[in-house]
Amino acid sequence: MTVLAVIVILLVLVDAAIAARLVATRSSSPISSSSHQATTDHPCNHGYYVSQAAHSKKGGRYVSGIAQSNGGKDGKCTAPLPATAPAASHSSDDGSDG
């Protein structure tokens, strides 16, 4: 019985040491500065434009309309998202087989 109590006490001490090390490591990592940098270094392309439409939470039809538009394809991210999705353009060079 004494051996079991010693084993339990040792396990509790080891657990406390691991928890203290994890807390110390987590509080010293610069998470906020790296996440801020990731948001400012986005590519200005069509994918970013479509991603912004998806994050606007206006529904799948809206996002689909933005995805089928030319938004962001000029490499500029300055144009705001339209209030409603643009009408889908059906051009002959859309890459389909039919």
Phi and psi in radians as a Rosetta constraint file:
Dihedral C 1 N 2 CA 2 C 2 CIRCULARHARMONIC -1.156 0.35
Dihedral N 2 CA 2 C 2 N 3 CIRCULARHARMONIC -0.673 0.35
Dihedral C 2 N 3 CA 3 C 3 CIRCULARHARMONIC -1.111 0.35
Dihedral N 3 CA 3 C 3 N 4 CIRCULARHARMONIC -0.715 0.35
Dihedral C 3 N 4 CA 4 C 4 CIRCULARHARMONIC -1.111 0.35
Dihedral N 4 CA 4 C 4 N 5 CIRCULARHARMONIC -0.720 0.35
Dihedral C 4 N 5 CA 5 C 5 CIRCULARHARMONIC -1.130 0.35
Dihedral N 5 CA 5 C 5 N 6 CIRCULARHARMONIC -0.688 0.35
Dihedral C 5 N 6 CA 6 C 6 CIRCULARHARMONIC -1.152 0.35
Dihedral N 6 CA 6 C 6 N 7 CIRCULARHARMONIC -0.716 0.35
Dihedral C 6 N 7 CA 7 C 7 CIRCULARHARMONIC -1.113 0.35
Dihedral N 7 CA 7 C 7 N 8 CIRCULARHARMONIC -0.751 0.35
Dihedral C 7 N 8 CA 8 C 8 CIRCULARHARMONIC -1.109 0.35
Dihedral N 8 CA 8 C 8 N 9 CIRCULARHARMONIC -0.752 0.35
Dihedral C 8 N 9 CA 9 C 9 CIRCULARHARMONIC -1.110 0.35
Dihedral N 9 CA 9 C 9 N 10 CIRCULARHARMONIC -0.734 0.35
Dihedral C 9 N 10 CA 10 C 10 CIRCULARHARMONIC -1.108 0.35
Dihedral N 10 CA 10 C 10 N 11 CIRCULARHARMONIC -0.744 0.35
Dihedral C 10 N 11 CA 11 C 11 CIRCULARHARMONIC -1.116 0.35
Dihedral N 11 CA 11 C 11 N 12 CIRCULARHARMONIC -0.667 0.35
Dihedral C 11 N 12 CA 12 C 12 CIRCULARHARMONIC -1.140 0.35
Dihedral N 12 CA 12 C 12 N 13 CIRCULARHARMONIC -0.736 0.35
Dihedral C 12 N 13 CA 13 C 13 CIRCULARHARMONIC -1.130 0.35
Dihedral N 13 CA 13 C 13 N 14 CIRCULARHARMONIC -0.724 0.35
Dihedral C 13 N 14 CA 14 C 14 CIRCULARHARMONIC -1.134 0.35
Dihedral N 14 CA 14 C 14 N 15 CIRCULARHARMONIC -0.724 0.35
Dihedral C 14 N 15 CA 15 C 15 CIRCULARHARMONIC -1.088 0.35
Dihedral N 15 CA 15 C 15 N 16 CIRCULARHARMONIC -0.738 0.35
Dihedral C 15 N 16 CA 16 C 16 CIRCULARHARMONIC -1.122 0.35
Dihedral N 16 CA 16 C 16 N 17 CIRCULARHARMONIC -0.684 0.35
Dihedral C 16 N 17 CA 17 C 17 CIRCULARHARMONIC -1.153 0.35
Dihedral N 17 CA 17 C 17 N 18 CIRCULARHARMONIC -0.738 0.35
Dihedral C 17 N 18 CA 18 C 18 CIRCULARHARMONIC -1.142 0.35
Dihedral N 18 CA 18 C 18 N 19 CIRCULARHARMONIC -0.739 0.35
Dihedral C 18 N 19 CA 19 C 19 CIRCULARHARMONIC -1.103 0.35
Dihedral N 19 CA 19 C 19 N 20 CIRCULARHARMONIC -0.713 0.35
Dihedral C 19 N 20 CA 20 C 20 CIRCULARHARMONIC -1.131 0.35
Dihedral N 20 CA 20 C 20 N 21 CIRCULARHARMONIC -0.689 0.35
Dihedral C 20 N 21 CA 21 C 21 CIRCULARHARMONIC -1.169 0.35
Dihedral N 21 CA 21 C 21 N 22 CIRCULARHARMONIC -0.710 0.35
Dihedral C 21 N 22 CA 22 C 22 CIRCULARHARMONIC -1.133 0.35
Dihedral N 22 CA 22 C 22 N 23 CIRCULARHARMONIC -0.711 0.35
Dihedral C 22 N 23 CA 23 C 23 CIRCULARHARMONIC -1.154 0.35
Dihedral N 23 CA 23 C 23 N 24 CIRCULARHARMONIC -0.714 0.35
Dihedral C 23 N 24 CA 24 C 24 CIRCULARHARMONIC -1.157 0.35
Dihedral N 24 CA 24 C 24 N 25 CIRCULARHARMONIC -0.681 0.35
Dihedral C 24 N 25 CA 25 C 25 CIRCULARHARMONIC -1.224 0.35
Dihedral N 25 CA 25 C 25 N 26 CIRCULARHARMONIC -0.723 0.35
Dihedral C 25 N 26 CA 26 C 26 CIRCULARHARMONIC -1.166 0.35
Dihedral N 26 CA 26 C 26 N 27 CIRCULARHARMONIC -0.713 0.35
Dihedral C 26 N 27 CA 27 C 27 CIRCULARHARMONIC -1.289 0.35
Dihedral N 27 CA 27 C 27 N 28 CIRCULARHARMONIC -0.332 0.35
Dihedral C 27 N 28 CA 28 C 28 CIRCULARHARMONIC -1.694 0.35
Dihedral N 28 CA 28 C 28 N 29 CIRCULARHARMONIC -0.081 0.35
Dihedral C 28 N 29 CA 29 C 29 CIRCULARHARMONIC -1.439 0.35
Dihedral N 29 CA 29 C 29 N 30 CIRCULARHARMONIC 2.359 0.35
Dihedral C 29 N 30 CA 30 C 30 CIRCULARHARMONIC -1.457 0.35
Dihedral N 30 CA 30 C 30 N 31 CIRCULARHARMONIC 1.262 0.35
Dihedral C 30 N 31 CA 31 C 31 CIRCULARHARMONIC -1.247 0.35
Dihedral N 31 CA 31 C 31 N 32 CIRCULARHARMONIC -0.744 0.35
Dihedral C 31 N 32 CA 32 C 32 CIRCULARHARMONIC -1.151 0.35
Dihedral N 32 CA 32 C 32 N 33 CIRCULARHARMONIC -0.657 0.35
Dihedral C 32 N 33 CA 33 C 33 CIRCULARHARMONIC -1.250 0.35
Dihedral N 33 CA 33 C 33 N 34 CIRCULARHARMONIC -0.609 0.35
Dihedral C 33 N 34 CA 34 C 34 CIRCULARHARMONIC -1.290 0.35
Dihedral N 34 CA 34 C 34 N 35 CIRCULARHARMONIC -0.597 0.35
Dihedral C 34 N 35 CA 35 C 35 CIRCULARHARMONIC -1.252 0.35
Dihedral N 35 CA 35 C 35 N 36 CIRCULARHARMONIC -0.562 0.35
Dihedral C 35 N 36 CA 36 C 36 CIRCULARHARMONIC -1.167 0.35
Dihedral N 36 CA 36 C 36 N 37 CIRCULARHARMONIC -0.682 0.35
Dihedral C 36 N 37 CA 37 C 37 CIRCULARHARMONIC -1.154 0.35
Dihedral N 37 CA 37 C 37 N 38 CIRCULARHARMONIC -0.669 0.35
Dihedral C 37 N 38 CA 38 C 38 CIRCULARHARMONIC -1.117 0.35
Dihedral N 38 CA 38 C 38 N 39 CIRCULARHARMONIC -0.606 0.35
Dihedral C 38 N 39 CA 39 C 39 CIRCULARHARMONIC -1.346 0.35
Dihedral N 39 CA 39 C 39 N 40 CIRCULARHARMONIC -0.424 0.35
Dihedral C 39 N 40 CA 40 C 40 CIRCULARHARMONIC -1.576 0.35
Dihedral N 40 CA 40 C 40 N 41 CIRCULARHARMONIC -0.242 0.35
Dihedral C 40 N 41 CA 41 C 41 CIRCULARHARMONIC -1.804 0.35
Dihedral N 41 CA 41 C 41 N 42 CIRCULARHARMONIC 0.638 0.35
Dihedral C 41 N 42 CA 42 C 42 CIRCULARHARMONIC -1.368 0.35
Dihedral N 42 CA 42 C 42 N 43 CIRCULARHARMONIC 2.639 0.35
Dihedral C 42 N 43 CA 43 C 43 CIRCULARHARMONIC -1.353 0.35
Dihedral N 43 CA 43 C 43 N 44 CIRCULARHARMONIC 2.436 0.35
Dihedral C 43 N 44 CA 44 C 44 CIRCULARHARMONIC -1.554 0.35
Dihedral N 44 CA 44 C 44 N 45 CIRCULARHARMONIC 1.526 0.35
Dihedral C 44 N 45 CA 45 C 45 CIRCULARHARMONIC -2.520 0.35
Dihedral N 45 CA 45 C 45 N 46 CIRCULARHARMONIC -3.084 0.35
Dihedral C 45 N 46 CA 46 C 46 CIRCULARHARMONIC -1.073 0.35
Dihedral N 46 CA 46 C 46 N 47 CIRCULARHARMONIC -0.665 0.35
Dihedral C 46 N 47 CA 47 C 47 CIRCULARHARMONIC -1.080 0.35
Dihedral N 47 CA 47 C 47 N 48 CIRCULARHARMONIC -0.705 0.35
Dihedral C 47 N 48 CA 48 C 48 CIRCULARHARMONIC -1.117 0.35
Dihedral N 48 CA 48 C 48 N 49 CIRCULARHARMONIC -0.736 0.35
Dihedral C 48 N 49 CA 49 C 49 CIRCULARHARMONIC -1.071 0.35
Dihedral N 49 CA 49 C 49 N 50 CIRCULARHARMONIC -0.764 0.35
Dihedral C 49 N 50 CA 50 C 50 CIRCULARHARMONIC -1.178 0.35
Dihedral N 50 CA 50 C 50 N 51 CIRCULARHARMONIC -0.667 0.35
Dihedral C 50 N 51 CA 51 C 51 CIRCULARHARMONIC -1.078 0.35
Dihedral N 51 CA 51 C 51 N 52 CIRCULARHARMONIC -0.724 0.35
Dihedral C 51 N 52 CA 52 C 52 CIRCULARHARMONIC -1.106 0.35
Dihedral N 52 CA 52 C 52 N 53 CIRCULARHARMONIC -0.638 0.35
Dihedral C 52 N 53 CA 53 C 53 CIRCULARHARMONIC -1.130 0.35
Dihedral N 53 CA 53 C 53 N 54 CIRCULARHARMONIC -0.711 0.35
Dihedral C 53 N 54 CA 54 C 54 CIRCULARHARMONIC -1.148 0.35
Dihedral N 54 CA 54 C 54 N 55 CIRCULARHARMONIC -0.667 0.35
Dihedral C 54 N 55 CA 55 C 55 CIRCULARHARMONIC -1.287 0.35
Dihedral N 55 CA 55 C 55 N 56 CIRCULARHARMONIC -0.235 0.35
Dihedral C 55 N 56 CA 56 C 56 CIRCULARHARMONIC -1.319 0.35
Dihedral N 56 CA 56 C 56 N 57 CIRCULARHARMONIC -0.238 0.35
Dihedral C 56 N 57 CA 57 C 57 CIRCULARHARMONIC 0.994 0.35
Dihedral N 57 CA 57 C 57 N 58 CIRCULARHARMONIC 0.785 0.35
Dihedral C 57 N 58 CA 58 C 58 CIRCULARHARMONIC -1.765 0.35
Dihedral N 58 CA 58 C 58 N 59 CIRCULARHARMONIC 0.103 0.35
Dihedral C 58 N 59 CA 59 C 59 CIRCULARHARMONIC 1.857 0.35
Dihedral N 59 CA 59 C 59 N 60 CIRCULARHARMONIC 2.875 0.35
Dihedral C 59 N 60 CA 60 C 60 CIRCULARHARMONIC -1.182 0.35
Dihedral N 60 CA 60 C 60 N 61 CIRCULARHARMONIC -0.631 0.35
Dihedral C 60 N 61 CA 61 C 61 CIRCULARHARMONIC -1.145 0.35
Dihedral N 61 CA 61 C 61 N 62 CIRCULARHARMONIC -0.659 0.35
Dihedral C 61 N 62 CA 62 C 62 CIRCULARHARMONIC -1.110 0.35
Dihedral N 62 CA 62 C 62 N 63 CIRCULARHARMONIC -0.847 0.35
Dihedral C 62 N 63 CA 63 C 63 CIRCULARHARMONIC -1.112 0.35
Dihedral N 63 CA 63 C 63 N 64 CIRCULARHARMONIC -0.704 0.35
Dihedral C 63 N 64 CA 64 C 64 CIRCULARHARMONIC -1.086 0.35
Dihedral N 64 CA 64 C 64 N 65 CIRCULARHARMONIC -0.712 0.35
Dihedral C 64 N 65 CA 65 C 65 CIRCULARHARMONIC -1.117 0.35
Dihedral N 65 CA 65 C 65 N 66 CIRCULARHARMONIC -0.705 0.35
Dihedral C 65 N 66 CA 66 C 66 CIRCULARHARMONIC -1.165 0.35
Dihedral N 66 CA 66 C 66 N 67 CIRCULARHARMONIC -0.700 0.35
Dihedral C 66 N 67 CA 67 C 67 CIRCULARHARMONIC -1.133 0.35
Dihedral N 67 CA 67 C 67 N 68 CIRCULARHARMONIC -0.557 0.35
Dihedral C 67 N 68 CA 68 C 68 CIRCULARHARMONIC -1.520 0.35
Dihedral N 68 CA 68 C 68 N 69 CIRCULARHARMONIC -0.085 0.35
Dihedral C 68 N 69 CA 69 C 69 CIRCULARHARMONIC -1.523 0.35
Dihedral N 69 CA 69 C 69 N 70 CIRCULARHARMONIC -3.104 0.35
Dihedral C 69 N 70 CA 70 C 70 CIRCULARHARMONIC -1.703 0.35
Dihedral N 70 CA 70 C 70 N 71 CIRCULARHARMONIC 0.203 0.35
Dihedral C 70 N 71 CA 71 C 71 CIRCULARHARMONIC -1.014 0.35
Dihedral N 71 CA 71 C 71 N 72 CIRCULARHARMONIC 2.165 0.35
Dihedral C 71 N 72 CA 72 C 72 CIRCULARHARMONIC 1.454 0.35
Dihedral N 72 CA 72 C 72 N 73 CIRCULARHARMONIC -0.099 0.35
Dihedral C 72 N 73 CA 73 C 73 CIRCULARHARMONIC -1.281 0.35
Dihedral N 73 CA 73 C 73 N 74 CIRCULARHARMONIC -0.250 0.35
Dihedral C 73 N 74 CA 74 C 74 CIRCULARHARMONIC -1.507 0.35
Dihedral N 74 CA 74 C 74 N 75 CIRCULARHARMONIC 0.002 0.35
Dihedral C 74 N 75 CA 75 C 75 CIRCULARHARMONIC 1.468 0.35
Dihedral N 75 CA 75 C 75 N 76 CIRCULARHARMONIC 0.189 0.35
Dihedral C 75 N 76 CA 76 C 76 CIRCULARHARMONIC -1.994 0.35
Dihedral N 76 CA 76 C 76 N 77 CIRCULARHARMONIC 2.329 0.35
Dihedral C 76 N 77 CA 77 C 77 CIRCULARHARMONIC -1.863 0.35
Dihedral N 77 CA 77 C 77 N 78 CIRCULARHARMONIC 0.314 0.35
Dihedral C 77 N 78 CA 78 C 78 CIRCULARHARMONIC -1.463 0.35
Dihedral N 78 CA 78 C 78 N 79 CIRCULARHARMONIC -0.417 0.35
Dihedral C 78 N 79 CA 79 C 79 CIRCULARHARMONIC -1.247 0.35
Dihedral N 79 CA 79 C 79 N 80 CIRCULARHARMONIC 2.275 0.35
Dihedral C 79 N 80 CA 80 C 80 CIRCULARHARMONIC -1.281 0.35
Dihedral N 80 CA 80 C 80 N 81 CIRCULARHARMONIC 2.784 0.35
Dihedral C 80 N 81 CA 81 C 81 CIRCULARHARMONIC -1.175 0.35
Dihedral N 81 CA 81 C 81 N 82 CIRCULARHARMONIC 2.447 0.35
Dihedral C 81 N 82 CA 82 C 82 CIRCULARHARMONIC -1.219 0.35
Dihedral N 82 CA 82 C 82 N 83 CIRCULARHARMONIC 2.721 0.35
Dihedral C 82 N 83 CA 83 C 83 CIRCULARHARMONIC -1.133 0.35
Dihedral N 83 CA 83 C 83 N 84 CIRCULARHARMONIC -0.645 0.35
Dihedral C 83 N 84 CA 84 C 84 CIRCULARHARMONIC -2.145 0.35
Dihedral N 84 CA 84 C 84 N 85 CIRCULARHARMONIC 2.716 0.35
Dihedral C 84 N 85 CA 85 C 85 CIRCULARHARMONIC -1.188 0.35
Dihedral N 85 CA 85 C 85 N 86 CIRCULARHARMONIC 2.404 0.35
Dihedral C 85 N 86 CA 86 C 86 CIRCULARHARMONIC -1.168 0.35
Dihedral N 86 CA 86 C 86 N 87 CIRCULARHARMONIC 2.698 0.35
Dihedral C 86 N 87 CA 87 C 87 CIRCULARHARMONIC -1.151 0.35
Dihedral N 87 CA 87 C 87 N 88 CIRCULARHARMONIC 2.440 0.35
Dihedral C 87 N 88 CA 88 C 88 CIRCULARHARMONIC -1.178 0.35
Dihedral N 88 CA 88 C 88 N 89 CIRCULARHARMONIC 2.315 0.35
Dihedral C 88 N 89 CA 89 C 89 CIRCULARHARMONIC -1.688 0.35
Dihedral N 89 CA 89 C 89 N 90 CIRCULARHARMONIC 2.277 0.35
Dihedral C 89 N 90 CA 90 C 90 CIRCULARHARMONIC -1.854 0.35
Dihedral N 90 CA 90 C 90 N 91 CIRCULARHARMONIC 1.625 0.35
Dihedral C 90 N 91 CA 91 C 91 CIRCULARHARMONIC -1.725 0.35
Dihedral N 91 CA 91 C 91 N 92 CIRCULARHARMONIC 2.831 0.35
Dihedral C 91 N 92 CA 92 C 92 CIRCULARHARMONIC -1.341 0.35
Dihedral N 92 CA 92 C 92 N 93 CIRCULARHARMONIC -0.267 0.35
Dihedral C 92 N 93 CA 93 C 93 CIRCULARHARMONIC -1.838 0.35
Dihedral N 93 CA 93 C 93 N 94 CIRCULARHARMONIC 0.663 0.35
Dihedral C 93 N 94 CA 94 C 94 CIRCULARHARMONIC -1.454 0.35
Dihedral N 94 CA 94 C 94 N 95 CIRCULARHARMONIC 0.012 0.35
Dihedral C 94 N 95 CA 95 C 95 CIRCULARHARMONIC 1.497 0.35
Dihedral N 95 CA 95 C 95 N 96 CIRCULARHARMONIC 0.127 0.35
Dihedral C 95 N 96 CA 96 C 96 CIRCULARHARMONIC -1.465 0.35
Dihedral N 96 CA 96 C 96 N 97 CIRCULARHARMONIC 2.812 0.35
Dihedral C 96 N 97 CA 97 C 97 CIRCULARHARMONIC -1.513 0.35
Dihedral N 97 CA 97 C 97 N 98 CIRCULARHARMONIC -0.218 0.35
